[in-house]
Amino acid sequence: MTDLKTLTLHDFEKLLDQVFEVRSVPADVQLSLVEVKMMGSGERQGGAFSTLWQGPQEPLLEQSIYRLYRPDFGEQDVFLVPVAQKEAGIQYEAVFT
């Protein structure tokens, strides 16, 4: 598992529009990374940033830490917050500061 503290905006930009498996829930849930946005300075090297994820309508993932997986990314525990319900499904945000 990559150290979450060392991941940068650019690491996530390379994965835009890619699908991640949520491994910490009993249901088969996949999230697509749909947006990566710089948020200014922060304690993290490269600055703070946010990521926006698109998931299915159900199940709704409550605000919590989830283990996301992709073969070229490995596993990462990421704090996700549901932020919008769209026609295509639920959107979640993760902020890295």
MDAnalysis code that builds the backbone (N, CA, C; Angstrom):
import MDAnalysis as mda
import numpy as np

u = mda.Universe.empty(291, n_residues=97, atom_resindex=np.repeat(np.arange(97), 3), trajectory=True)
u.add_TopologyAttr("name", ["N", "CA", "C"] * 97)
u.add_TopologyAttr("resid", np.arange(1, 98))
u.add_TopologyAttr("resname", ["MET", "THR", "ASP", "LEU", "LYS", "THR", "LEU", "THR", "LEU", "HIS", "ASP", "PHE", "GLU", "LYS", "LEU", "LEU", "ASP", "GLN", "VAL", "PHE", "GLU", "VAL", "ARG", "SER", "VAL", "PRO", "ALA", "ASP", "VAL", "GLN", "LEU", "SER", "LEU", "VAL", "GLU", "VAL", "LYS", "MET", "MET", "GLY", "SER", "GLY", "GLU", "ARG", "GLN", "GLY", "GLY", "ALA", "PHE", "SER", "THR", "LEU", "TRP", "GLN", "GLY", "PRO", "GLN", "GLU", "PRO", "LEU", "LEU", "GLU", "GLN", "SER", "ILE", "TYR", "ARG", "LEU", "TYR", "ARG", "PRO", "ASP", "PHE", "GLY", "GLU", "GLN", "ASP", "VAL", "PHE", "LEU", "VAL", "PRO", "VAL", "ALA", "GLN", "LYS", "GLU", "ALA", "GLY", "ILE", "GLN", "TYR", "GLU", "ALA", "VAL", "PHE", "THR"])
u.atoms.positions = np.array([
    [0.849, -1.178, 0.000],
    [0.000, 0.000, 0.000],
    [0.895, 1.241, 0.000],
    [0.648, 2.151, -0.919],
    [1.371, 3.414, -0.988],
    [1.003, 4.264, 0.219],
    [1.980, 5.027, 0.716],
    [1.703, 5.921, 1.840],
    [0.804, 7.054, 1.353],
    [-0.357, 7.161, 1.942],
    [-1.345, 8.165, 1.547],
    [-0.778, 9.579, 1.638],
    [0.138, 9.805, 2.562],
    [0.709, 11.141, 2.759],
    [1.565, 11.583, 1.578],
    [2.056, 10.633, 0.791],
    [2.940, 10.991, -0.322],
    [2.209, 11.130, -1.652],
    [0.938, 10.744, -1.700],
    [0.183, 10.873, -2.947],
    [-0.075, 12.341, -3.262],
    [0.021, 12.684, -4.533],
    [-0.170, 14.066, -4.961],
    [-1.336, 14.175, -5.940],
    [-1.701, 15.398, -6.230],
    [-2.719, 15.675, -7.228],
    [-2.371, 14.979, -8.538],
    [-1.106, 15.006, -8.928],
    [-0.680, 14.413, -10.200],
    [-0.848, 12.894, -10.207],
    [-0.662, 12.258, -9.048],
    [-0.891, 10.811, -8.964],
    [-2.335, 10.484, -9.312],
    [-3.261, 11.294, -8.833],
    [-4.679, 11.059, -9.100],
    [-5.080, 11.512, -10.502],
    [-4.461, 12.578, -11.012],
    [-4.793, 13.037, -12.370],
    [-4.549, 11.938, -13.397],
    [-3.530, 11.138, -13.185],
    [-3.219, 10.037, -14.105],
    [-4.309, 8.966, -14.096],
    [-5.151, 8.988, -13.073],
    [-6.177, 7.959, -12.915],
    [-7.594, 8.471, -13.195],
    [-7.706, 9.676, -13.744],
    [-9.027, 10.224, -14.068],
    [-9.786, 9.283, -15.002],
    [-11.067, 9.158, -14.760],
    [-11.977, 8.309, -15.542],
    [-11.699, 6.814, -15.384],
    [-10.890, 6.457, -14.407],
    [-10.622, 5.046, -14.127],
    [-11.569, 4.556, -13.034],
    [-11.812, 3.258, -13.016],
    [-12.727, 2.643, -12.058],
    [-11.932, 2.005, -10.924],
    [-12.389, 2.253, -9.699],
    [-11.784, 1.692, -8.495],
    [-12.793, 0.768, -7.822],
    [-12.311, -0.303, -7.275],
    [-13.147, -1.237, -6.520],
    [-13.147, -0.814, -5.054],
    [-14.314, -0.779, -4.436],
    [-14.412, -0.493, -3.003],
    [-14.374, -1.840, -2.294],
    [-13.283, -2.118, -1.590],
    [-13.076, -3.437, -0.998],
    [-13.555, -3.553, 0.440],
    [-13.964, -2.491, 1.046],
    [-14.303, -2.530, 2.473],
    [-15.806, -2.566, 2.719],
    [-16.580, -2.927, 1.707],
    [-18.032, -3.067, 1.864],
    [-18.441, -4.448, 1.356],
    [-19.516, -5.012, 1.912],
    [-19.924, -6.348, 1.486],
    [-20.444, -6.405, 0.044],
    [-21.043, -5.331, -0.437],
    [-21.579, -5.312, -1.807],
    [-20.455, -5.036, -2.808],
    [-20.691, -5.396, -4.060],
    [-19.741, -5.115, -5.135],
    [-19.961, -3.675, -5.590],
    [-19.119, -2.755, -5.127],
    [-19.280, -1.334, -5.443],
    [-18.034, -0.842, -6.167],
    [-18.259, -0.081, -7.239],
    [-17.159, 0.524, -7.972],
    [-17.386, 2.027, -8.057],
    [-16.290, 2.768, -7.945],
    [-16.330, 4.224, -8.061],
    [-15.413, 4.650, -9.195],
    [-15.842, 5.634, -9.969],
    [-15.005, 6.215, -11.019],
    [-14.473, 7.553, -10.530],
    [-13.202, 7.794, -10.759],
    [-12.601, 9.078, -10.413],
    [-12.951, 10.065, -11.525],
    [-13.747, 11.085, -11.211],
    [-14.252, 11.991, -12.248],
    [-13.655, 13.397, -12.202],
    [-13.006, 13.758, -11.097],
    [-12.434, 15.108, -11.011],
    [-11.332, 15.135, -9.968],
    [-10.286, 15.882, -10.288],
    [-9.200, 16.162, -9.345],
    [-8.987, 17.666, -9.405],
    [-9.008, 18.317, -8.234],
    [-8.962, 19.779, -8.216],
    [-7.993, 20.276, -7.142],
    [-7.106, 21.197, -7.528],
    [-6.174, 21.828, -6.599],
    [-6.953, 22.717, -5.648],
    [-6.538, 22.714, -4.365],
    [-7.236, 23.516, -3.359],
    [-6.323, 24.536, -2.695],
    [-5.148, 24.759, -3.234],
    [-4.242, 25.730, -2.638],
    [-3.189, 25.055, -1.789],
    [-2.557, 25.846, -0.952],
    [-1.470, 25.308, -0.140],
    [-2.025, 24.458, 0.992],
    [-1.196, 23.588, 1.474],
    [-1.547, 22.719, 2.588],
    [-0.272, 22.120, 3.133],
    [-0.391, 21.319, 4.142],
    [0.793, 20.709, 4.734],
    [1.394, 19.639, 3.834],
    [0.619, 19.098, 2.956],
    [1.101, 18.020, 2.093],
    [1.981, 18.596, 0.987],
    [3.019, 17.855, 0.621],
    [3.904, 18.267, -0.462],
    [3.093, 18.365, -1.748],
    [3.199, 19.469, -2.458],
    [2.435, 19.678, -3.679],
    [1.127, 20.398, -3.453],
    [0.742, 20.605, -2.205],
    [-0.474, 21.345, -1.893],
    [-1.683, 20.464, -1.682],
    [-2.736, 21.088, -1.191],
    [-3.989, 20.379, -0.910],
    [-4.782, 20.201, -2.206],
    [-5.572, 19.126, -2.263],
    [-6.408, 18.881, -3.432],
    [-7.608, 18.037, -3.034],
    [-8.597, 18.037, -3.917],
    [-9.781, 17.209, -3.683],
    [-9.985, 16.280, -4.872],
    [-10.665, 15.180, -4.610],
    [-11.024, 14.235, -5.661],
    [-12.531, 14.023, -5.605],
    [-13.139, 13.868, -6.767],
    [-14.573, 13.619, -6.857],
    [-14.774, 12.269, -7.532],
    [-15.616, 11.456, -6.917],
    [-15.848, 10.081, -7.355],
    [-17.309, 9.892, -7.699],
    [-17.586, 9.104, -8.726],
    [-18.958, 8.785, -9.124],
    [-19.228, 7.323, -8.806],
    [-20.319, 7.092, -8.068],
    [-20.717, 5.736, -7.727],
    [-22.147, 5.467, -8.145],
    [-22.622, 4.257, -7.915],
    [-23.999, 3.912, -8.267],
    [-25.001, 4.566, -7.306],
    [-26.274, 4.519, -7.669],
    [-27.329, 5.047, -6.794],
    [-27.389, 4.264, -5.486],
    [-27.187, 2.974, -5.569],
    [-27.225, 2.112, -4.379],
    [-26.087, 1.118, -4.451],
    [-25.503, 0.755, -3.351],
    [-25.797, 1.267, -2.019],
    [-25.161, 2.644, -1.810],
    [-25.779, 3.438, -0.964],
    [-25.202, 4.717, -0.564],
    [-24.094, 4.431, 0.437],
    [-22.909, 4.929, 0.161],
    [-21.802, 4.802, 1.108],
    [-21.872, 5.986, 2.063],
    [-22.041, 5.716, 3.323],
    [-22.080, 6.775, 4.335],
    [-20.696, 7.401, 4.466],
    [-20.622, 8.587, 5.025],
    [-19.344, 9.242, 5.288],
    [-18.491, 8.318, 6.148],
    [-17.349, 7.904, 5.610],
    [-16.501, 6.954, 6.331],
    [-15.205, 6.733, 5.552],
    [-14.343, 5.904, 6.110],
    [-13.111, 5.499, 5.437],
    [-13.391, 4.214, 4.676],
    [-13.001, 4.203, 3.391],
    [-13.204, 3.044, 2.532],
    [-11.883, 2.654, 1.885],
    [-11.704, 1.363, 1.683],
    [-10.505, 0.860, 1.011],
    [-10.782, 0.802, -0.485],
    [-10.047, 1.623, -1.247],
    [-10.178, 1.672, -2.701],
    [-9.028, 0.899, -3.330],
    [-9.329, 0.184, -4.421],
    [-8.311, -0.646, -5.070],
    [-8.374, -0.520, -6.589],
    [-7.188, -0.488, -7.152],
    [-6.944, -0.600, -8.599],
    [-5.605, -1.279, -8.747],
    [-5.436, -2.147, -9.740],
    [-4.150, -2.834, -9.885],
    [-2.955, -1.884, -9.992],
    [-3.110, -0.771, -10.719],
    [-1.986, 0.157, -10.894],
    [-1.904, 1.212, -9.789],
    [-2.754, 1.104, -8.789],
    [-2.807, 2.057, -7.675],
    [-2.582, 1.354, -6.346],
    [-2.923, 0.075, -6.312],
    [-2.862, -0.665, -5.058],
    [-4.091, -0.367, -4.221],
    [-3.973, -0.607, -2.930],
    [-5.070, -0.335, -1.998],
    [-4.763, 0.910, -1.188],
    [-5.780, 1.740, -0.996],
    [-5.652, 2.938, -0.168],
    [-6.921, 3.108, 0.645],
    [-6.762, 3.436, 1.912],
    [-7.901, 3.783, 2.751],
    [-8.154, 5.278, 2.596],
    [-9.337, 5.628, 2.090],
    [-9.666, 7.014, 1.754],
    [-10.967, 7.403, 2.454],
    [-10.975, 8.596, 3.062],
    [-12.168, 9.118, 3.722],
    [-13.064, 9.748, 2.665],
    [-14.236, 9.154, 2.445],
    [-15.176, 9.628, 1.433],
    [-16.413, 10.224, 2.084],
    [-16.899, 11.306, 1.483],
    [-18.106, 11.983, 1.949],
    [-19.074, 12.082, 0.769],
    [-20.309, 11.586, 0.913],
    [-21.276, 11.777, -0.167],
    [-21.622, 13.267, -0.277],
    [-21.530, 13.815, -1.500],
    [-21.738, 15.258, -1.666],
    [-22.858, 15.609, -2.634],
    [-23.264, 14.682, -3.492],
    [-24.320, 14.995, -4.464],
    [-24.968, 13.722, -4.977],
    [-26.239, 13.857, -5.312],
    [-26.943, 12.765, -5.975],
    [-27.283, 13.242, -7.379],
    [-26.723, 12.574, -8.366],
    [-26.948, 12.905, -9.772],
    [-27.772, 11.794, -10.405],
    [-28.213, 12.019, -11.621],
    [-28.967, 10.992, -12.335],
    [-28.139, 9.718, -12.492],
    [-26.835, 9.885, -12.706],
    [-25.950, 8.738, -12.909],
    [-25.598, 8.020, -11.611],
    [-25.853, 8.641, -10.467],
    [-25.525, 8.011, -9.190],
    [-25.092, 9.023, -8.148],
    [-24.458, 8.506, -7.112],
    [-24.010, 9.331, -5.987],
    [-22.568, 9.775, -6.229],
    [-22.278, 11.029, -5.911],
    [-20.910, 11.531, -5.990],
    [-20.340, 11.658, -4.586],
    [-19.056, 11.339, -4.488],
    [-18.337, 11.365, -3.218],
    [-17.098, 12.229, -3.379],
    [-16.712, 12.880, -2.288],
    [-15.510, 13.709, -2.303],
    [-14.531, 13.204, -1.262],
    [-13.259, 13.270, -1.627],
    [-12.167, 13.024, -0.688],
    [-11.230, 14.223, -0.786],
    [-10.865, 14.792, 0.355],
    [-9.993, 15.963, 0.399],
    [-8.673, 15.551, 1.029],
    [-7.582, 15.969, 0.399],
    [-6.236, 15.658, 0.871],
    [-5.546, 16.969, 1.216],
    [-5.242, 17.176, 2.521],
    [-4.635, 18.442, 2.962],
    [-3.267, 18.224, 3.562],
])
